[in-house]
């Protein structure tokens, strides 16, 4: 939220689910993700985590236990939680 406000001057919802539902963002297929796109994670019922896509099939995100970190998109923990990508710029 803060990165998009400061870098792109785009105010986003505070919640990851609100960002995911924001109609200003266009859906992006996983194979078409570009650096800066938002990537969303969760379960079948809800989106509960968001990150910013980086080159090399990685994303940066804030972990409650480890702080800001970079993770691979195909990480065993994250890969099955992937819900979609959105482009706001």
N, C-alpha and C positions, 0 to 999 in steps of 0.2 A: 504494500500500500504506500509506504513512504518513498520507495524508489520511484514508483510511477508518478507520484505527486512531484517529487523533486526533480526528476530527470525528464519526464515527458509532460509535466503539468496536467496530469490526468488524475482526478480525484476518484478513487475507487471505494467501494464498500469496505467496511472494516472486517467483515467475515469472508472466509474463502467461499462459502456457498453463495453469498451475495455477489461476489466477483464472478463466479461461474455462471450465474443467471443473468448478469448484466448484458443487456441487448446491444450495447455499444461495441462489445467484443465479437469478432467473427470467429467461428469455429475453425480450427486448424487441425488437419489430420496429423497423426504422430509422425509420419514420414515427411511432412512439410513444415515441421517446427523450425523456427528461426530464433537466433539469439534475441532475447528480450520478451519472447512470448511467455504467457503464463501457463503453467502446467498444474493440473488439479488432480488430487488423490482423495480416495475415500472408499466407501463401500457401495454396494448396490443401492442403498437407501439414501446416502448423503455424501456430499463433498465436505471434507473437514481439514484439508491441508492444501496449501498452494506454494509453488516455487516459481522461479524465473529460469527459463530454459537457457542453457549455455551451449556453445559449440561443443562437439565431441560427445553428443548424447548424454550430457550431464545437466544437472539443475542445481541452483543455489536456493537454500531455504533455511528457515529458522526452526531449530529443534528445541523443544522445551528443556531437554536434558543436556544437550551438547552445544547450544548456541547456534550461530550461523555456520552452516556447513555446505559443502558441495558433495552431491551424491550422483552416482551413475543412474540413468533412467532404467537400466536393466538390473538394478540391485534386487536381490531376492525379496527384500521387504517391500520395496516400492513398486516393482513391475506389475504385480497383480492388483494393486490399488489404483492404478492409473485410470482416470475418468475422462480426460480430454484436455485439449489445449485451446487457448483463446488469444487472439491478437487484437490489441487495443490501439495500435498506432498506425 
